[in-house]
Each structure stands twice: as structure tokens, then as C-alpha cells.
Amino acid sequence: MAAPGSYLLVIECETPTEIEVGALGTLGFEAGYYGYVGSAFGPGGLSRVDRHRRVAAGDHEVRHLTQ
């Protein structure tokens, strides 16, 4: 298991695109670089970063449970 900490994902958006961002709905992003800062101080530590990588590669389906 990876140690807890914070992480920064640097994401390149090669062309303008629209992405569904949870409760924010669909947002437009111009081409460029974006940073996403996350906390990994909870259970699992930095293993969350590996999940982000698998989602981006299409190896892991994103599932959000609703109550």
C-alpha cells in the first residue's frame, strides 16, 4: 500500500473539449495543460493516483454511486 500524501496530476488537453465534471455538469476546456490536486491522506494513501491512471487509460470504469 502506498503512503499517504498529496498529489498533483498534470493533464494535457490537446484540443478544446467538453467533459462532464460531477455535480458541476459539462464544462468546456481549451487546449493546454491543467493541474488537479488531490489528497491521499485517507485509506489507501497514494493508491488513488493509480486509479486515476487506470481510468485515463480506459482500463477502469468510472462509477459514481447515488443514494
CORVEN-V24178 format. One record per run of one state. SS is the DSSP state (h for helix, s for strand, l for the rest). FROM is the first residue (numbers start at 0). LEN is the number of residues. If there is no record, write none. Layout:
# CORVEN-V24178
ss=[SS | SS]
from=[FROM | FROM]
len=[LEN | LEN]
This chain:
# CORVEN-V24178
ss=[l | s | l | s | l | h | l | s | l | s | l | h | l]
from=[0 | 5 | 13 | 16 | 20 | 21 | 24 | 25 | 29 | 31 | 39 | 46 | 57]
len=[5 | 8 | 3 | 4 | 1 | 3 | 1 | 4 | 2 | 8 | 7 | 11 | 10]
